[in-house]
Amino acid sequence: MSFMGPMNWGNTGSITVSEEQATKNAQDFVTKMGQEYSIGEPELAPGYYEFMIQKDGKDYAELDVNGYTGQVWYMKTGTDPS
């Protein structure tokens, strides 16, 4: 049985995107958001890497990177404190 969540579109094999590449993809995305944003350490989930985006030192949103394609998926989880 395989997990077919939002970032694991039917893939059942080992992920092909390295943690380093996923981190680069996430950082490139967050850099475009502005200097006040940063990312935390990645957590490996079934088929994707999960990052928390911080703004002013507080969790702001979640960013996932597909472990097969490297595609970035942004999910707003909180409210903008500014």
TORMARKE-917907 format. One line per 2 residues: their letters; for each residue x, y, z of C-alpha. Coordinates in nm, 3 decimals, padded with zeros to 5 digits. Example, Ala and Ser with C-alpha at 12.3 -4.5 7.8 and 13.67 -1.06 7.14 Angstrom:
2
AS = 01.230,-00.450,00.780  01.367,-00.106,00.714
***
This chain:
82
MS = 00.000,00.000,00.000  00.137,00.343,-00.085
FM = 00.054,00.686,00.047  -00.101,00.905,-00.221
GP = -00.115,01.241,-00.053  -00.097,01.579,-00.222
MN = 00.277,01.565,-00.291  00.299,01.194,-00.374
WG = 00.093,01.172,-00.691  00.089,00.793,-00.721
NT = 00.466,00.742,-00.700  00.565,00.431,-00.509
GS = 00.944,00.414,-00.553  01.221,00.583,-00.359
IT = 01.232,00.960,-00.383  01.476,01.095,-00.639
VS = 01.519,01.454,-00.514  01.793,01.483,-00.251
EE = 01.746,01.672,00.074  02.004,01.923,-00.049
QA = 01.815,01.986,-00.376  01.482,02.013,-00.191
TK = 01.637,02.266,00.047  01.772,02.469,-00.247
NA = 01.431,02.468,-00.418  01.263,02.577,-00.095
QD = 01.521,02.849,-00.029  01.493,02.982,-00.385
FV = 01.115,03.010,-00.340  01.141,03.180,00.000
TK = 01.410,03.423,-00.122  01.158,03.557,-00.374
MG = 00.914,03.623,-00.086  01.150,03.874,00.078
QE = 01.439,03.903,00.322  01.220,03.876,00.633
YS = 01.142,03.509,00.555  01.355,03.202,00.624
IG = 01.308,02.825,00.622  01.359,02.568,00.894
EP = 01.517,02.225,00.864  01.342,01.983,00.627
EL = 01.135,01.693,00.753  01.091,01.393,00.526
AP = 00.729,01.288,00.475  00.601,01.015,00.241
GY = 00.697,01.145,-00.104  00.796,01.498,-00.008
YE = 01.005,01.723,00.214  00.828,01.960,00.452
FM = 00.969,02.298,00.555  00.832,02.562,00.788
IQ = 00.868,02.918,00.668  00.945,03.164,00.945
KD = 00.875,03.534,00.946  01.025,03.741,01.226
GK = 01.126,03.417,01.402  00.775,03.269,01.408
DY = 00.620,02.994,01.197  00.436,03.160,00.911
AE = 00.355,02.895,00.650  00.442,02.547,00.531
LD = 00.638,02.476,00.216  00.657,02.127,00.068
VN = 00.892,02.002,-00.203  00.791,01.697,-00.405
GY = 01.048,01.421,-00.356  01.011,01.300,-00.716
TG = 00.987,01.622,-00.919  01.127,01.897,-00.694
QV = 00.807,02.100,-00.742  00.739,02.346,-00.459
WY = 00.400,02.364,-00.291  00.325,02.662,-00.065
MK = 00.058,02.637,00.204  -00.035,02.937,00.417
TG = -00.097,02.811,00.770  -00.128,03.123,00.980
TD = -00.215,03.487,00.956  00.029,03.757,00.858
PS = 00.128,03.932,01.183  00.208,04.260,01.006
***
